[in-house]
Amino acid sequence: MEKFVAVAGNIGVGKTTLVQRLCDNLGWTPFFEPESDNPYLPDFYQDMQTWAFHSQVFFLTRRLRAHKNLSAHPGSVIQDRSVYEDAKIFAHNLYQQKQMGERDYQTYQELYQALVEFLPPPDLVLYIKASVPTLQGRIKQRGRDYEEQ
């Protein structure tokens, strides 16, 4: 891998659009976040405290695999949603909101730290923002059932 840029931000903020435009203009390779096939999501949305850890470990595993694949790419890459967001934002927020218990959170963080040591970090992280009404409108417009929870 030559250069590695990660794009971060809320759901519906425009990460995929930005990644595609940058890659089209720069001739880089995009690595997109796959649409969710997390088998824990329906359970998670019904009972976050019970399923937060399981769901986050699933996402972490998927993103670690994606990161491994992009690090083997010979050219420059831009990634839509990185492994760092999982640990530093999503799992952390679930813990702070008391949706993930102390023991599960510590286990998750230890797993994350042990695995991320083997990954090359991004050269640049682009964080993009939009207002909550804008995000809600985009999510509704896309019509993905699992996003509207």
C-alpha positions, -999 to +999 in steps of 0.1 A: +000+000+000+013+034-009-010+059+008-039+052+031-067+076+038-097+067+060-130+086+059-150+088+091-183+103+101-219+095+111-242+073+092-256+092+062-230+119+063-217+111+028-186+090+034-193+067+004-199+096-019-167+113-008-146+082-011-159+075-046-153+111-058-118+112-043-109+078-058-123+089-092-102+121-091-070+106-077-070+072-094-069+055-060-087+023-050-118+026-028-126+002+000-162+006+010-180-005+041-202-034+031-239-030+037-245-046+071-250-083+073-244-083+110-265-112+124-266-095+158-282-062+146-319-071+150-312-085+185-290-055+193-318-030+184-342-050+206-319-053+236-287-033+234-273-042+268-274-079+259-261-077+224-238-047+222-206-067+228-215-094+203-224-069+176-193-048+182-170-078+180-187-088+147-181-053+133-145-053+146-138-086+129-152-074+096-132-042+097-100-059+107-103-082+077-110-052+054-080-034+068-058-064+063-070-066+026-064-029+019-029-030+035-020-057+009-031-035-020-002-023-041-016+012-047-031+040-027-064+034-010-093+053+006-114+035+032-150+042+040-153+036+078-122+023+096-115-001+124-106+029+146-141+042+146-154+009+160-133+011+191-129+048+196-164+059+188-190+031+186-179+007+214-168+037+236-203+054+232-221+021+240-200+018+271-206+054+282-243+050+276-242+019+298-253-003+269-220-023+272-208-034+306-174-028+321-162-064+316-173-066+280-159-032+272-125-041+287-124-074+268-133-056+236-106-030+241-080-056+248-089-075+217-088-043+197-054-032+211-039-067+205-050-068+169-046-032+158-009-034+166-004-054+135-021-030+111-006+000+094-024+032+105-039+056+080-017+084+067-048+107+070-082+105+085-109+127+071-138+133+094-169+147+078-200+162+096-235+171+088-265+184+109-288+159+125-317+168+103-295+163+072-284+129+084-319+118+092-331+130+058-304+110+040-310+079+061-347+080+053-340+087+016-318+056+013-345+034+028-323+008+044-345-008+071-316-015+095-306+022+095-339+035+105-340+018+139 
